[in-house]
Amino acid sequence: MFAYLVKRVFQAIAVMFVISLIGFAIQDNLGDPLRELVGQSVSEEVRQELRDELGLNDSFLTQYLRFAGNALQGDLGTSYFFKEPALDVILKKLPATMELVLGATIIIIGLSIPVGVYTAIYPNTILSRVVMGVSIIGISIPVFLTAILMIFVFSVEYGWFPSYGRGEIVHVFGPWETNFATVDGWMHILLPSVALASIMLPLFVRLIRAEMMEVLQSEYVKYAKAKGIRPWRIYFVHALKNTLLPVITVGGVQIGTMVAYTILTETVFQWPGMGFMFLEAVNRVDTPLIVAYLIVVGFIFVVTNTIVDLIYGLVNPTVNLARMGA
């Protein structure tokens, strides 16, 4: 376990280095940040003075080494638009995004496991065929289109749910504010969570079904049936445990992916999270905020995958974590 954690730390450092390098490599192609800072009426002399003051005229290597040195001290730069440390701006937006991902994850887990198990046990029923057909459609429809359709139906036509914002939220601690403490907060987070879950739910249903059907053909399941063990115990205790092993691995990657997918969901629902902030930062050419966002999302990916590997090792003690980290 210790050897595995040490390897993952070095891997995380390498990933953060690559992400920060890529972020710096593309920032010059995003536009001139001074355009948003001072507009078009400022003379070229003043512009050059500001560029010198901000260090924008320095070489790429000089700018990157300056950023890396500050980043090691927890300083990811200062947002040109917010006039605040970029990391502080992201931390203010992080709770909204993480609660949206949490809501989508709850929906995915709560629906994919029972539906996937049912379609594996009864693959030829009408309901199973309908579910598999719908899952193909779900995988094919992009998340922004699902979000727009949901707003049109449930917000515009029927008026059941609000179409934008977080609604009434409750302060928990620090920058963390939650939707889950009020009815209005639940009403606001439901549609975005369902829209975000729609891109992963069909995948997990099909994955669980395929793995479950394979496990049900194994010898130990047949032996358990021959011994007269109750079917529900065979399905949900013995078979499901082995079914979830590959699902856990895929799930860790996909949960990290959902953080990136929130860009589209948050934009459609005007959800004040990191994804919506990132698009605004791109429009404003707020390069410190863009690079800081990429680094934070990359860090979330690394942490999520590490936790998933640890959980995988606990669920399946035969797995050698040290070899997994190699």
Stockholm file with secondary structure:
# STOCKHOLM 1.0

chainA/1-326         MFAYLVKRVFQAIAVMFVISLIGFAIQDNLGDPLRELVGQSVSEEVRQELRDELGLNDSFLTQYLRFAGNALQGDLGTSYFFKEPALDVILKKLPATMELVLGATIIIIGLSIPVGVYTAIYPNTILSRVVMGVSIIGISIPVFLTAILMIFVFSVEYGWFPSYGRGEIVHVFGPWETNFATVDGWMHILLPSVALASIMLPLFVRLIRAEMMEVLQSEYVKYAKAKGIRPWRIYFVHALKNTLLPVITVGGVQIGTMVAYTILTETVFQWPGMGFMFLEAVNRVDTPLIVAYLIVVGFIFVVTNTIVDLIYGLVNPTVNLARMGA
#=GR chainA/1-326 SS CHHHHHHHHHHHHHHHHHHHHHHHHHHTTSCCTHHHHHCSSSCHHHHHHHHHHHTTTSCHHHHHHHHHHHHTTTCCCBCTTTCSBHHHHHHHHHHHHHHHHHHHHHHHHHHHHHHHHHHHHSTTSHHHHHHHHHHHHHHHSCHHHHHHHHIIIIIIISCCSCCSSCCSCEEEETTEEESTTSHHHHHHHHHHHHHHHTTTHHHHHHHHHHHHHHHHTSHHHHHHHHTTCCHHHIIIIIIHHHHHHHHHHHHHHHHHHHHHHHHHHHHHHTCCSHHHHHHHHHHHTCHHHHHHHHHHHHHHHHHHHHHHHHHHHHHCTTSCHHHHTC
#=GC SS_cons         CHHHHHHHHHHHHHHHHHHHHHHHHHHTTSCCTHHHHHCSSSCHHHHHHHHHHHTTTSCHHHHHHHHHHHHTTTCCCBCTTTCSBHHHHHHHHHHHHHHHHHHHHHHHHHHHHHHHHHHHHSTTSHHHHHHHHHHHHHHHSCHHHHHHHHIIIIIIISCCSCCSSCCSCEEEETTEEESTTSHHHHHHHHHHHHHHHTTTHHHHHHHHHHHHHHHHTSHHHHHHHHTTCCHHHIIIIIIHHHHHHHHHHHHHHHHHHHHHHHHHHHHHHTCCSHHHHHHHHHHHTCHHHHHHHHHHHHHHHHHHHHHHHHHHHHHCTTSCHHHHTC
//
